[in-house]
């Protein structure tokens, strides 16, 4: 900094000399401009080596991706005015990319494969270079596939210039501890994604949140459970995935002994999790929020806050006393587990641990919110402008009695929980008043049963880019019509979140939108390019919850030489088919199914194979397309083939040499599946010979935490009943009675 000031002083003297010695004036001006440019643009260089690695967070060795040999990735630090030069050396066997979350930069540097660049090929090098135009706590992560889930996330911190007039004494000069929150699963991310699309309840079993009928009876909530399924809803869930471990800076229990009594410490916190929201609270007292999403806000004191996926907060805490290490605790929203650090040295003082969620209470709320047609009933009150603390609505117990693990239990009636209406920018954030306004309205849509997430009932691959114009003000109104909260992220821009603070509305790049909530955000269109807008829960984004904003009449992006190819590759994520398979190996025969499904299409085959000639075999194959907002309706075409040794049986026409009877037939069909209340599927099917069949079935009735029941009956006078006990993710035992094959016991294998 001293060198910079000396050079600046020298340059001022040179400029003054211009007026004294007018000869060589042009040469001096050129020299001044070149020298000033060289001084002002300090290049900060990082080399990032992306490699496969093996980690052991849970006692099991698992594959992960490390950058420069570490997880999380290295913290990258800059000062506003620098130029970032980041060389990514991809030593993986697959493509990769890096996105600089929340940064203002040239579009081609944004790091989104097939939107702003082509992916970085294996064993190649790619250089990102862009000016640092802002300050604040941000982060960076892979935007390729599911790589973020297995290690590719890290902090990106941009400091203010010392001479910056916006520097706040007592805040910006505090000692700082960077924190990035994340989660770890021993399961391969692709398998997690596949299981979510197949409506697994394995994650609920692992978390102890199954909400079965026996658990409902025990809790006195049988009526609540029946009403829940009558409205065609699965059990309440708060977080999609079961995680083996939650991490803070890649570990848990880290201690910062340098903190002394009276010290104020600034925690720069980023939620680098893929699908987990984190509750934050502190054993040393209240926390002061001073920044959100990298932007300064007026300080506000709270007891706890919920950090949405990909959000960042700057939080100031005080160390009350020496000889005590105060816990700073991060708890997953579903209260499944937590991670923490300790500030100070000495006896550990634990933070207040959150009580378990009351899932049947949550189920009651869901029942009241959901109409029979799958739409939300807002009870006449759209939650708008963040004027109601929806965390209190969703979690009423947070203001009641809280168990405190180190002192028994405490009644804490005056807990202050952060909500967006409390955030106020330190400066005016109004947009250009003379600019034209372009408005968009989105409803966040989707359903948990098939894990389809969309905007206005369309996934990304079913839409075109949204065109906006340079210089106009863009206003987006978003209503969450789904039962999940969604953190919506806009690339390349900060937006004003209209929260009742008028001219001082906070600037953000993420808005957490809760069920039934309506939010309005606005930004000035001042950065040409194609910019992604999507839910930042990784598995929601990969399932189609996103759009691309594009500027009208912009120049082509040189990093995308083949736009049509890039578009096909981008759309491939939510068009991807996921496989499901199960097979029962029993004493009376073998039966099973295999299915391929994506956002709209289903291709499924069922089979039953008897060990005796009189049982024979049968198989049914259906190819269908789900339609409607809730996808309860699926028309299909099919093929039904079966053979059994008959007694004296009659029939008429033949096809492929077989007679068409109930016992021997090869028939094509058209039909429809429809999901009824209580989650039963009714199937109507008409065969090409004019016969028809109606069938009623359900195979996933949750009797207890691990016991499932299934039933089936149809107009062919066939019926079946089963009980399954889930031993593990891919194995169980099964007892069933089949009208054709009799009583059977076996082992059920599923994938």
N, C-alpha and C positions, 0 to 999 in steps of 0.2 A: 504493500500500500504506500510506503514512503517513497519507493522508486516511482510509482505512478504519479505521486504528487510532485516530485522533482521534475519529471518529464513534462507534466502539465504546466508547471511554472516556466520551464524553458520554452515551451511552445507559445505561451502567452507573450514572452519577451520577443520571440521571433515575429509574431503577428504585429506587435507594436513597432518593430523595426521596419515593417513594410511601409508604414506611413512616413518614415524618415528617409528610407532608401527605396524609392519607387522602382529603381532599376532591378531587374531580376525578380520583380514582384510575382510573376506567374510561377516561377520555379519554386519560390518560397511557399506559395499557397499549396502547390502540389505536394511539396515536402511535408507541409503541415497536415494535409489530409491523409497522406499515406502513413505518417507517423502516428497520428491520432487513432487511425483505424487499427493499427498494429497493437497499440496500447490498450484500446477499449475492448478488443476481442481476444480475451485470454482463452486459449484452447485447452480444455480439460479432457484428457484422453484416458479411455479405459479399454482393456482387452478382456473379453469374456469368452472363456472356453467352455462349451456346452458338451458334457460327456455323460454317458450312462454310468451308473454307480450302483452299489449295494448299500442299503441302510438297514438298521435294526432298531426300530423304535419300540417294538413290542416283544422282543425275545425271538422274533423270526426274521431271517434275512429276506429282504424284498428288493425288487428293482425300483430305482428312482433315477431322476436326472439331476445332476449337480452342475453348477456353474462355478468355475475356478475351484472345484473340489468342495463346495459347500452348499448346504441347504439351511436357510434360505439363500438366495443369490446375494452377492455382495451389495452392501449399501452404497449407492452412487451419490456423491455429494458435489454440488455446484454452488456458485454464487450468481445471482441475477446479473446478466450482462455477459456471462461466459458463453463460449461456444462448446457444445458437447460433441465429442468425437468418440463413438463407441463401436469398436470392432468386434463383431460376433463371429466366432470360429466354431462352426457346427461340426463336432466330431461324433455325432450320432449316426445311426443307420437310417434315420428318417428325417424329414424336413422339419424346420422349426421357424420361429419368428419371435420378436420381442415388441410388445406394445408399451408405450410410455403413458401410463394412465393419468389422465387429467392435464396433460401438457398441451400448450399452444405451440404448434410446430407446422412446418410444411406438410401437406397431406401425404406426400410420398414417403415421409419418415414415420408415419403413425404406427406401422408394424402390424397391419391386419392382412393376413394372406388372402389373395384374390379380391381384395377391396382396395388397398393402397400399395401393395407390392405382391410379387410372387414369393412363395415361401423360399426360405434359405435351404438349398439342397444339401444333402449329406456331404461332409468333407469339403465344404466350400466356406468362403469368408464373405461377410457382408458388412458394410460400414454404414452406420447411421450417423448423420451429421446435422445438427440443428442448433439455432441460438436459444439460450435460456432467457425467456422473456418474462418470467414470473418468479415468485418465491412460494415457499410453503412445503408442507408434507405431502408427498405423493408416493406412488409405487410403480413398479413395472412387472410384467409377467408375460409368459408365452400366450399367444393368441392362436396357437396351432393345436387342434384336437383337444385332448384332455391333459396336456403336458403340465398345465398349471397345478393339477391335483397332485403330482408326484415330484414337486420340487422347484418348478420354474416360477418363482415369485420373489421379489425383493424390494427394499425401500429405495426411493428416489427423492432426495432432500435437496431443496434449493433455498439457500440462505439469502437474506436481504443484504444489500450493500450497507456497510457501516454508516455511510453518510446519508442513507435513505431517510427521508423525512417521516416515512410511515413507521420507522422503528419505534417500538414501545418500550420505554424504560421499565425495568422490573418484569418484563415478559420475554422480549427478544434477546436479552443478555443473560438469561438464566442457564444453568447447566442443563444439558439436554440428554435424554436417554431415548434412543430410537427403539420402537417396538413394532414388530409385525406378527399378527395373529394368523394361525393357520390350523389345519387339521390333517390327520393322517389315517388312511385306511390300508390294511394289509391286502385288500382285494384290488385286483387290477381295475383301473378306472373304466375301461371298456365294459367290464363285467358289471360294475356298478350301474352304468348307464343302461345296459341290457336288462338288468333285473328291475330297474325302475319302470321301464316300458312294459314289463311283464307283470306289473302289479304285485311284486313280491311282498310278503309280510315278514320275511326273514329279518329285515332291519328292525321292525317293531319288536320281534321276539328278542333280539339282542339288546334292545333298549328297555324292554319290559313295558311296552306301551301298546299291547295288542288289543285291549278293549273288547274281549270276547264276551259271549253270552254268559258264561259262568262268572266272569269277573264283574259283569253288569249286575247280575243277581246278587253277588256278594256285596256290592256297593249300593244296593237298593235302587239301581238305575236301569232295570229291565225295560221299562216303558221308554226311556230315553234311547236305549240301543235299538229297539224295534222301530221307533220313529225315525232314527238316523238311517236305517236301511230301507225303510218305507220310502224315504226320499231319494233312494238310490245312491247313497253316499257310503264310502268306505270309512273305516275308523279315522278319527281325528289324528292328524300328524302335524308336527311343528317344524321338524327338520326332515328332509327327504331321506337322508343317508345315516347309517350307523358308522361312527368313526371310532377306531381303536384308541386314538390318542389326539388330544388337542395340544398345540404347541405355541409357545411364545418365544420368538427369536430362535426357533428350531429346537427348543427344549422346554423344560419346565423346572421351576424352583431356583432359577438364577438369582444371585444376590448382588446388590450394588452397595458395598460397604462404605463407599466414599461419602454417602449422604449423612449429614450431621444435623443435630437438633437446630431447628429454625430455618434450615435450608428450604428453599422452594425449588422444585425440580419440574422441568417441562418434559412431558412424555409425548413424543411424536408417534402417534399410533395409527397403523394401517391395518385394516382387516383384509388379509390376503387369502382368506378361506374361499373355497369354491362354492360352498352352499350353507355355511354356518354363520348365523348372527351371534354376536357375543355381548352378554351383559357385563359391564365393567363397574366395579366398586372398590373402595380403598379403606384399609383398616385404620388409616391415620386421620380420617375425617372426610370432609367434603372435597370435591374436585371442582376446579374452575376451568370451564371450556373457553379457550381463547382463539381457536381456529377450527374450521371445518372444511374438508375437501381442499385444503391448501389456502383458504381465504380467511383473513382476520375477521373475527366477530367480537362484539362487545362482550367482555368477560361475564359469564353467568355461572353461578354456583349450583351444583347438583349433588345428590347422594349417589346416583347411578345413572347410567345411560346405556342404551342399546346401540351397538355399532353394526350397521347393515353390511352385508357382503360388499367389499371393495371401497367402503367409506374410509375417510381418514379424519381424525380429531387430534388437535393439540390440547393437552390437558395439563394444568398446573396443580401439583399437590405439595403439601408442606410436611416436613418431618417434625413431629411434635416433640420428641424426646430422644436423647441418646440412650444407648444400651438396649434399644428395641429395634427389631427389623419389622417394618410394616408391610403387610401383604397387599399387593395390587393384584386383584383377582379378575380373571376373565372366564365367564361361565357360558357354555353353549346355551342358546335360546331354549332348547328342549330340556335343559338342566341335566343332561346325561352325564356330563363331566366338566372339568374345568382345568385351567392352567394359570400359573401366576409367577410373579417375581417378588423379591423382597427388597425394600429400600431401607438402608440403615444396617447397623450391626448390633447383634445381641439377641435377646429372647425374641422369638417370632410371635408377633401379634397377628392373628388370623382375621381376615375380612369376614363380614357377614355372608354366610353361604345361603344361597337361595333354596327355598323349599321345592319339593317335587311339584311338577305341574298336576293340576286336578283335571285329568283328561275327560272324565264324564261331565264335569262342569263346562269344559270347552265344547263337548259334543252337544250339550243343551243349546249353547250359543249358536253353533252351526245349524242346528235344527230350526232355530228361530230365524236365521238369516236366509236359509235356502227355500225357494219355492219348489213346487212339484215339477216344474218344467226345467229346473236346473239353474234358473236365474237367481240372483241374490235379491232378497226383500230388504230394502234399506229402511223399512219402518218409517218412511217419511223423512229420513235424515241422512242425506249424503254427507259424509264427513269431509268437509272441504276446508281449504286454507289452513289445515293443521290446527284449527281452533279447539279441537277436543283431543285430549291425550289418549290416543287409541291404545297405547300400551296398557293403560289402566283398564280400558274397556276389555281388551283381550286377556289381561292377566290381573283380575281384581285382587288377587292375593298379595300383590307386591306392596300394597299399602297397609296390609294387615300384619299379623304376628309373623316374624321371621326367625327361623332358627339360627342362632349364632353359635358356631361350632366350638368356640373357645370359652364361652361364658354361659352356656345353657341356652335360654331363649329370652328374647327381648321383644317388647312391644314397641314398634317404631311407627307411630301413626302419622308422622309428618315427613315422610320420605319425599324428596323432590326428584322426580324422574325427568330427564331431558326430553323435550319434544321440539319439533322444528319451529313452532311458533315463538320459542324463546330465543332463536338465533336472529341477531341483528348485525348487519354489516357495519364496520367502523367508518365507512365512507358511502356516499350516495352511489347507487347502482343503476340509476334510471337509464333507459335506452334512448337513442336519438329520437326526439319528438317528431321530427319532420319525416321520418321513414314510414313507408307503407307497412301495413300489418298483414301477415299471412297466418291464418289460423288452421290448426289441425286438431281433430278429436280422436282419441284412441280409447278403446276399452280393452283392458287386459283380460284375456279369455283363456280357457283351457280346462282340463279335468285331470284329477289324480288317477282315476281308474285306468286310463290308457297313457297317462303321462304325456299329454299333448299340450303345448304352451304356445299361445298365439296372441296377436293383436287384431282386434276386430274379426276374430274367428278365422284368420288366415295366418299361416306360418310364413317365414321369410321367402321360401321358394315359390310361394303362390302369389307373390306381389312384384311390382316393378319398383324401381327407385323412386323416392319422393323428391320432386323437383322444387327447389327454392331459388330465390334470386339474390344476387349480391346486393347488400345494403339494406335489405328489408328487415323488419322485426318479425321474428317467428314466434308465435304463441301456441303452445301445445297444452291441451286439456286432457288429462288422463283419468279414467275411472277404472278402478280395480273391481271387475266383476267376477273374479275367481276367489277361491277359498284360501289362497296362499298369498303372502306378501311378496312383493317383487321390487328389487333394487334396480331401477332403470338408469342406465348410464349413457350419456351423450359424449361421443369422441370430439376432440378438437375445439370445443367451446365450453365456457362456463355459462350457466343459465341462472336467471333470477328465479328463485322459488317464491311465489306470491304467498306469504305467510302472515299477512296483517301488519308487516313492518313498513309499509309504504315505500318511500324513496330508498329506504335502507334495507330492503329485502336482501337476504343473504345470497351470495353467489355460490353455486354448487355444480358438480358434474354428475352427482348421483342423487336420486330421490327415492327413498324407501316408501312404497305405496302399499298400505295395508288393505285388507278386504273391505269393500264398501266405501273406500276413501276416494275422493276426487282431488287431484292436485293440478295446479296451473303453473307452468314454467314458461319463460320467454328469454330469447337471446337475439342478438343482432347478428345477421348473416354476414360475417366479415372475413371468412377464411375459405377460399374456394377448395373444392375437392369432393371426394366421396367419403362421408363420415358415418360410421356405424352408430346405431342407437339400439340398445338391447338390454334385456335383463341380465344382470351380472351373476346370477346363480348359474354356474357353468352348465349344468345339465338342462336348465331351462333354455339357455341360449342355443345349445346344440340341438334342442328339440324344436326350434323354430321361432322363439320369441324375440324378434328383432326386425329392424328396417334399416335401409340405407338412405340417408339424405344426400342429394347431389345438387350442385349448383348449375343453373341453366347456362348454356353456352360457354362452359369452362374448357380450357385446353386439355387435350388427352394426357393421361398420366403415363410418362415414359416407362414406369416400372410395371405397367400392365400392357405388354405388347399385343396380347390376344384377349380382348374383353369378353368375347363369347365363351372362350375356354374358361376364363376366370369365373364367369357367372355360373357355368355348369358345376365347377368345383365348389363354389360357395354354397350352392343350393344342395349339394350332395349330403351335407350334414343332416338336415332334417328329413331328407328323403331316404335315409339309410334304413335298411331292413334289420330287425333284431330277431334272433332265433329263440324259440322256446321249445323244450322237449321234455317229455316224461314217459316212463315205461314202468309198468307193474309186472314183476316176474312172480307169478303166483302158482299155487299147486293145481289150480283148475284151468290155467291158461295164461296167455300174455296179452295185455292190452296197453295201449299208449297213444300218444299224439305227438305231432311235430308241427310247429307253426312258425311262419315268417310274417312279421308285421312291421309297418312303418306308420307314419302319421295318418294316412288314409286307408291303406290297403292291408288285407289279410289273406294269407295263403295257408290253409291248414289241412292236415290229414290226420284222421283217426283210424286205428285198427284194433281188431280183436281176433286173436288166434287161439283156437281150442286145441287141446292135446288129443281129442278123440274125434273120429270121423263125423259123429253126429253134431259136433260143435262147429267144425269147419273153420271158415274164416270170413271176415267182412271188413271192408274198408270204405271210408267216406272222405272225399276231398272237396273242399269249398274254396272258391276264390271270390272274395267280397270286398266292398268298399264302404267304409264308415261314412255316414252323412249326418248332418244336423250339428247344432252347437255342442251338444253333449255327447255326440257320437253313440247314441243309444240304438240307432237303426243301422243295420248292415244288410243290404241286398247282396245276393251272391248267385253264382252259377256253380254247379257241382256235378260230381260223379259218384255213384253208389255201386259198389261191387260186392257180392257175397256168394258163398257156396257152402251148403250143408247137405249131408247125405239124408235124403228124404225117405219117407215111407211111401205109401200110395198117395201121391200128390199130383194135382193136375195143373196145367196152365197152357197158354196159347202161343203168343208170338215169341220169336227168338231173336237174339242179337248176339253176334260173335259166337253163335252156336249154343248159347245157353238159353234155357227157358226163363221167362220173367215171372217168378213167383216170389213170395216173401223169402223163401229159402235159397233160391237160385236166381240171381238177376244181375244184369249190368245195365244201369240206367243213368241217363243224364238228367239234370234237374235245374230248376231255378227256384230260389226261395229267399227268405228274409229272416234275420235274427233281430229280436227286439228285446231290450232290457226293461223288465217290469219292475214295479215297486218290490222291495225286499231282494233286489238284485237277481231275481230269477230271469233266465233267458227263455223266451218262447220262440220256437222255430217253426215256420211253415214252409213246406217244400212240395213242389209239384214236379212229378217225373214225366219223362217224355212219352210214356205210354198212357198218360192220363191219370194215373193213380197219384195219391198225395199222402203226406204224413204231417202231423202236428206233434211237436215234442216240447216238453217243459223240463228244464234242468237248472241245477246250480251245483257247483263242485267245491265251493270255498266257504261254507258256513262255519264261522269260528266258534266252536263249542267251548274251548278253553285256550290257554296260551299256546299250546302245541297241538291240540286236536282239531281236525277239520272234518266236516261231514259233507257228503255229496249225495244228490238224489237225481233220478231221471225217470220219466215215464213218457210213452208216446202212443200214438194210435195204431202202431203195429203190434200192440199188446206186449211191448217190451218194457221192462223196468229194471232199475238198479238202485242200490243204496250202498254207501261206503262210509267207513271211518278211517282216517289217516292220522298217524302220530308222526310229527316232524322231529326227526333225530338231529338233523343237521341241515346245512344250506342245500345240499344235493341229495339227501337220502332220508327215507322214512319207512315206516311199516304200514301196511294197509290190510284191512279186512273188508270184503265186499260180498254182496249177494247179487248175482246177475240172473235174470229170468231164463236166459239161454244156457249159461255156463255153470250156474249153481253157486255154492258157497266157496269162497277162496280166501287164502291168506298168502301174503307175499311181501316182497321188498320193493319199495317204490324209489326209482332213480329219476332225478329230474335235473335239468340244466336250464 
